Amino acid sequence: MKKRITLAWLPLLSACAGEPPQNIGNLDGRLADCPDSPNCVCSFESRESHYVAPLDASLAQVQQVLLALPEARIVSQQGNYLYAEFTSRLMGFVDDVEFLYDPDAGVTHVRSASRLGYSDLGVNRSRIESIRNRLSN
């Protein structure tokens, strides 16, 4: 009986992943702006509700932190840009997280956004702050 219940949820859980966004990447030295919905943070944002400070770290340091996180999967890395997907353990929701290293400023810019839904209950901001804390340890 338990197997039937578990298998019955699989189609619903895979629907939580959504489609990867098409509007991400290194956009002339910037990351994309967040949508109006409160489920995204970015270090390039001018809106306080969506702004998060860049990371005081190199891209290699960020990559080492990501490799230690079971919910993170590095999808691609090219030059000073890294793209990762974070999957929630319970429901399988996927968030898209981008990192863009600025060698002149010596910081890594970040953007973390939910693929689906409207509110993220602060998950994206919390994720970036958690990465920041791991980098400082």
CYANA upper distance limits for C-alpha pairs under 8 A (distance plus 0.5 A):
  1 MET  CA      5 ILE  CA      7.02
  2 LYS  CA      6 THR  CA      6.66
  3 LYS  CA      7 LEU  CA      6.48
  4 ARG  CA      8 ALA  CA      6.41
  5 ILE  CA      9 TRP  CA      7.10
  6 THR  CA     10 LEU  CA      7.37
  9 TRP  CA     13 LEU  CA      6.65
 10 LEU  CA     14 SER  CA      6.65
 11 PRO  CA     15 ALA  CA      6.87
 12 LEU  CA     16 CYS  CA      7.40
 13 LEU  CA     17 ALA  CA      7.99
 13 LEU  CA     91 MET  CA      6.62
 13 LEU  CA     92 GLY  CA      6.46
 13 LEU  CA     93 PHE  CA      8.45
 14 SER  CA     18 GLY  CA      8.41
 14 SER  CA     92 GLY  CA      7.64
 16 CYS  CA     91 MET  CA      7.53
 16 CYS  CA     92 GLY  CA      6.38
 16 CYS  CA     93 PHE  CA      5.32
 16 CYS  CA     94 VAL  CA      7.45
 16 CYS  CA    116 LEU  CA      7.79
 17 ALA  CA     87 THR  CA      8.47
 17 ALA  CA     92 GLY  CA      6.93
 17 ALA  CA     93 PHE  CA      5.73
 17 ALA  CA     94 VAL  CA      5.48
 17 ALA  CA    115 ARG  CA      7.96
 17 ALA  CA    116 LEU  CA      8.35
 18 GLY  CA     94 VAL  CA      7.77
 18 GLY  CA    115 ARG  CA      6.78
 18 GLY  CA    116 LEU  CA      7.09
 19 GLU  CA    115 ARG  CA      7.92
 20 PRO  CA     96 ASP  CA      8.26
 20 PRO  CA    115 ARG  CA      7.85
 21 PRO  CA    115 ARG  CA      7.94
 23 ASN  CA     32 ALA  CA      7.54
 24 ILE  CA     31 LEU  CA      7.41
 24 ILE  CA     32 ALA  CA      6.55
 25 GLY  CA     31 LEU  CA      6.83
 25 GLY  CA     32 ALA  CA      7.94
 25 GLY  CA     81 TYR  CA      7.98
 25 GLY  CA     83 TYR  CA      8.22
 25 GLY  CA     98 GLU  CA      7.96
 26 ASN  CA     30 ARG  CA      6.28
 26 ASN  CA     31 LEU  CA      6.27
 26 ASN  CA     81 TYR  CA      7.07
 26 ASN  CA    100 LEU  CA      7.60
 27 LEU  CA     31 LEU  CA      6.33
 27 LEU  CA     32 ALA  CA      7.47
 29 GLY  CA    100 LEU  CA      8.36
 30 ARG  CA     44 PHE  CA      7.64
 30 ARG  CA    100 LEU  CA      8.09
 31 LEU  CA     42 CYS  CA      8.24
 31 LEU  CA     44 PHE  CA      7.39
 31 LEU  CA     98 GLU  CA      8.24
 31 LEU  CA    100 LEU  CA      7.92
 31 LEU  CA    109 HIS  CA      8.38
 31 LEU  CA    110 VAL  CA      8.13
 31 LEU  CA    111 ARG  CA      7.34
 32 ALA  CA    111 ARG  CA      8.34
 33 ASP  CA     42 CYS  CA      7.62
 33 ASP  CA     44 PHE  CA      7.63
 33 ASP  CA     45 GLU  CA      6.81
 34 CYS  CA     40 CYS  CA      6.22
 34 CYS  CA     41 VAL  CA      7.15
 34 CYS  CA     42 CYS  CA      7.32
 34 CYS  CA     45 GLU  CA      7.81
 34 CYS  CA     50 HIS  CA      7.54
 34 CYS  CA    113 ALA  CA      8.07
 35 PRO  CA     40 CYS  CA      7.77
 37 SER  CA    118 TYR  CA      6.11
 37 SER  CA    119 SER  CA      7.32
 38 PRO  CA     49 SER  CA      8.03
 38 PRO  CA     50 HIS  CA      7.68
 38 PRO  CA    118 TYR  CA      7.05
 38 PRO  CA    119 SER  CA      5.89
 38 PRO  CA    120 ASP  CA      7.53
 39 ASN  CA    113 ALA  CA      6.39
 39 ASN  CA    114 SER  CA      6.20
 39 ASN  CA    117 GLY  CA      8.37
 39 ASN  CA    118 TYR  CA      6.65
 39 ASN  CA    119 SER  CA      5.50
 39 ASN  CA    120 ASP  CA      5.36
 39 ASN  CA    121 LEU  CA      8.12
 39 ASN  CA    122 GLY  CA      7.76
 39 ASN  CA    123 VAL  CA      8.43
 39 ASN  CA    124 ASN  CA      7.34
 40 CYS  CA     50 HIS  CA      6.72
 40 CYS  CA    111 ARG  CA      7.78
 40 CYS  CA    112 SER  CA      6.10
 40 CYS  CA    113 ALA  CA      4.65
 40 CYS  CA    114 SER  CA      6.92
 40 CYS  CA    124 ASN  CA      6.73
 40 CYS  CA    125 ARG  CA      8.12
 41 VAL  CA     45 GLU  CA      8.11
 41 VAL  CA     49 SER  CA      8.42
 41 VAL  CA     50 HIS  CA      5.00
 41 VAL  CA     51 TYR  CA      6.05
 41 VAL  CA     52 VAL  CA      6.45
 41 VAL  CA    110 VAL  CA      8.44
 41 VAL  CA    111 ARG  CA      6.16
 41 VAL  CA    112 SER  CA      5.97
 41 VAL  CA    113 ALA  CA      7.02
 41 VAL  CA    124 ASN  CA      7.00
 41 VAL  CA    125 ARG  CA      6.62
 42 CYS  CA     50 HIS  CA      6.69
 42 CYS  CA     51 TYR  CA      5.81
 42 CYS  CA     52 VAL  CA      6.04
 42 CYS  CA     53 ALA  CA      8.29
 42 CYS  CA    109 HIS  CA      8.12
 42 CYS  CA    110 VAL  CA      6.05
 42 CYS  CA    111 ARG  CA      4.64
 42 CYS  CA    112 SER  CA      6.98
 43 SER  CA     51 TYR  CA      6.00
 43 SER  CA     52 VAL  CA      5.37
 43 SER  CA     53 ALA  CA      5.65
 43 SER  CA     54 PRO  CA      5.80
 43 SER  CA    109 HIS  CA      6.10
 43 SER  CA    110 VAL  CA      6.04
 43 SER  CA    111 ARG  CA      7.07
 44 PHE  CA     51 TYR  CA      7.55
 44 PHE  CA    109 HIS  CA      7.88
 44 PHE  CA    110 VAL  CA      8.50
 45 GLU  CA     50 HIS  CA      6.66
 45 GLU  CA     51 TYR  CA      5.51
 45 GLU  CA     52 VAL  CA      8.27
 46 SER  CA     50 HIS  CA      8.17
 46 SER  CA     51 TYR  CA      6.99
 47 ARG  CA     51 TYR  CA      6.50
 52 VAL  CA    110 VAL  CA      8.35
 52 VAL  CA    125 ARG  CA      7.65
 52 VAL  CA    128 ILE  CA      8.49
 53 ALA  CA    109 HIS  CA      8.21
 54 PRO  CA    107 VAL  CA      6.68
 54 PRO  CA    108 THR  CA      6.06
 54 PRO  CA    109 HIS  CA      5.04
 54 PRO  CA    110 VAL  CA      6.50
 55 LEU  CA    107 VAL  CA      6.06
 55 LEU  CA    108 THR  CA      5.51
 55 LEU  CA    109 HIS  CA      6.83
 55 LEU  CA    110 VAL  CA      7.90
 55 LEU  CA    132 ARG  CA      6.80
 56 ASP  CA    106 GLY  CA      7.49
 56 ASP  CA    107 VAL  CA      5.36
 56 ASP  CA    108 THR  CA      7.00
 56 ASP  CA    132 ARG  CA      8.48
 57 ALA  CA     61 GLN  CA      6.58
 57 ALA  CA     62 VAL  CA      7.24
 57 ALA  CA    106 GLY  CA      7.64
 57 ALA  CA    107 VAL  CA      6.10
 57 ALA  CA    108 THR  CA      6.54
 57 ALA  CA    135 LEU  CA      7.76
 58 SER  CA     62 VAL  CA      6.96
 58 SER  CA    101 TYR  CA      7.03
 58 SER  CA    106 GLY  CA      7.61
 58 SER  CA    107 VAL  CA      7.04
 58 SER  CA    108 THR  CA      6.74
 59 LEU  CA     63 GLN  CA      6.58
 59 LEU  CA     80 ASN  CA      7.37
 59 LEU  CA     81 TYR  CA      8.27
 59 LEU  CA     82 LEU  CA      8.12
 59 LEU  CA     99 PHE  CA      7.88
 59 LEU  CA    100 LEU  CA      8.00
 59 LEU  CA    101 TYR  CA      6.38
 59 LEU  CA    108 THR  CA      7.06
 60 ALA  CA     64 GLN  CA      6.86
 61 GLN  CA     65 VAL  CA      7.08
 61 GLN  CA    135 LEU  CA      7.69
 62 VAL  CA     66 LEU  CA      6.81
 62 VAL  CA    131 ILE  CA      8.27
 62 VAL  CA    135 LEU  CA      7.76
 63 GLN  CA     67 LEU  CA      6.68
 64 GLN  CA     68 ALA  CA      7.18
 65 VAL  CA     69 LEU  CA      7.29
 65 VAL  CA    131 ILE  CA      7.46
 65 VAL  CA    134 ARG  CA      7.34
 65 VAL  CA    135 LEU  CA      7.52
 66 LEU  CA     72 ALA  CA      6.51
 66 LEU  CA     73 ARG  CA      8.03
 66 LEU  CA     74 ILE  CA      8.02
 67 LEU  CA     72 ALA  CA      7.69
 67 LEU  CA     73 ARG  CA      8.16
 67 LEU  CA     74 ILE  CA      8.37
 71 GLU  CA     86 PHE  CA      5.77
 71 GLU  CA     87 THR  CA      5.80
 71 GLU  CA     88 SER  CA      7.12
 71 GLU  CA     89 ARG  CA      7.72
 72 ALA  CA     84 ALA  CA      7.06
 72 ALA  CA     85 GLU  CA      6.27
 72 ALA  CA     86 PHE  CA      5.01
 72 ALA  CA     87 THR  CA      7.24
 73 ARG  CA     84 ALA  CA      5.93
 73 ARG  CA     85 GLU  CA      5.77
 73 ARG  CA     86 PHE  CA      6.88
 74 ILE  CA     82 LEU  CA      7.98
 74 ILE  CA     83 TYR  CA      6.63
 74 ILE  CA     84 ALA  CA      4.73
 74 ILE  CA     85 GLU  CA      6.98
 75 VAL  CA     82 LEU  CA      8.39
 75 VAL  CA     83 TYR  CA      6.17
 75 VAL  CA     84 ALA  CA      5.62
 75 VAL  CA     85 GLU  CA      7.27
 76 SER  CA     82 LEU  CA      6.41
 76 SER  CA     83 TYR  CA      5.82
 76 SER  CA     84 ALA  CA      7.50
 77 GLN  CA     81 TYR  CA      6.18
 77 GLN  CA     82 LEU  CA      4.78
 77 GLN  CA     83 TYR  CA      6.76
 78 GLN  CA     82 LEU  CA      7.00
 80 ASN  CA    100 LEU  CA      6.22
 80 ASN  CA    101 TYR  CA      5.61
 80 ASN  CA    102 ASP  CA      8.05
 81 TYR  CA     98 GLU  CA      7.90
 81 TYR  CA     99 PHE  CA      6.22
 81 TYR  CA    100 LEU  CA      5.09
 81 TYR  CA    101 TYR  CA      6.99
 82 LEU  CA     98 GLU  CA      6.32
 82 LEU  CA     99 PHE  CA      5.62
 82 LEU  CA    100 LEU  CA      7.06
 83 TYR  CA     96 ASP  CA      7.90
 83 TYR  CA     97 VAL  CA      6.46
 83 TYR  CA     98 GLU  CA      5.10
 83 TYR  CA     99 PHE  CA      6.95
 84 ALA  CA     96 ASP  CA      6.66
 84 ALA  CA     97 VAL  CA      5.72
 84 ALA  CA     98 GLU  CA      6.79
 85 GLU  CA     94 VAL  CA      6.88
 85 GLU  CA     95 ASP  CA      6.20
 85 GLU  CA     96 ASP  CA      5.39
 85 GLU  CA     97 VAL  CA      6.53
 86 PHE  CA     94 VAL  CA      6.04
 86 PHE  CA     95 ASP  CA      5.69
 86 PHE  CA     96 ASP  CA      7.05
 86 PHE  CA     97 VAL  CA      7.79
 87 THR  CA     92 GLY  CA      5.94
 87 THR  CA     93 PHE  CA      5.97
 87 THR  CA     94 VAL  CA      5.00
 87 THR  CA     95 ASP  CA      7.01
 88 SER  CA     92 GLY  CA      5.31
 88 SER  CA     93 PHE  CA      5.73
 88 SER  CA     94 VAL  CA      7.07
 93 PHE  CA    115 ARG  CA      8.32
 93 PHE  CA    116 LEU  CA      8.14
 94 VAL  CA    114 SER  CA      7.18
 94 VAL  CA    115 ARG  CA      6.72
 94 VAL  CA    116 LEU  CA      8.40
 95 ASP  CA    112 SER  CA      7.40
 95 ASP  CA    113 ALA  CA      6.04
 95 ASP  CA    114 SER  CA      4.88
 95 ASP  CA    115 ARG  CA      6.01
 95 ASP  CA    124 ASN  CA      8.47
 96 ASP  CA    111 ARG  CA      8.48
 96 ASP  CA    112 SER  CA      6.27
 96 ASP  CA    113 ALA  CA      5.89
 96 ASP  CA    114 SER  CA      6.88
 96 ASP  CA    115 ARG  CA      7.34
 97 VAL  CA    110 VAL  CA      7.75
 97 VAL  CA    111 ARG  CA      6.09
 97 VAL  CA    112 SER  CA      4.77
 97 VAL  CA    113 ALA  CA      6.94
 98 GLU  CA    110 VAL  CA      6.07
 98 GLU  CA    111 ARG  CA      5.60
 98 GLU  CA    112 SER  CA      6.90
 99 PHE  CA    108 THR  CA      6.65
 99 PHE  CA    109 HIS  CA      6.04
 99 PHE  CA    110 VAL  CA      5.15
 99 PHE  CA    111 ARG  CA      7.18
100 LEU  CA    108 THR  CA      5.83
100 LEU  CA    109 HIS  CA      5.46
100 LEU  CA    110 VAL  CA      6.95
101 TYR  CA    106 GLY  CA      7.90
101 TYR  CA    107 VAL  CA      6.45
101 TYR  CA    108 THR  CA      4.59
101 TYR  CA    109 HIS  CA      6.58
102 ASP  CA    106 GLY  CA      6.22
102 ASP  CA    107 VAL  CA      6.01
102 ASP  CA    108 THR  CA      6.38
102 ASP  CA    109 HIS  CA      7.73
103 PRO  CA    107 VAL  CA      7.39
110 VAL  CA    128 ILE  CA      8.33
112 SER  CA    124 ASN  CA      6.04
112 SER  CA    125 ARG  CA      8.05
112 SER  CA    128 ILE  CA      7.98
113 ALA  CA    124 ASN  CA      6.85
114 SER  CA    120 ASP  CA      7.48
114 SER  CA    124 ASN  CA      7.92
120 ASP  CA    124 ASN  CA      7.49
122 GLY  CA    126 SER  CA      6.57
123 VAL  CA    127 ARG  CA      6.51
124 ASN  CA    128 ILE  CA      6.96
125 ARG  CA    129 GLU  CA      6.79
126 SER  CA    130 SER  CA      6.52
127 ARG  CA    131 ILE  CA      6.77
128 ILE  CA    132 ARG  CA      6.64
129 GLU  CA    133 ASN  CA      6.65
130 SER  CA    134 ARG  CA      6.76
131 ILE  CA    135 LEU  CA      6.71
132 ARG  CA    136 SER  CA      6.98
133 ASN  CA    137 ASN  CA      7.06
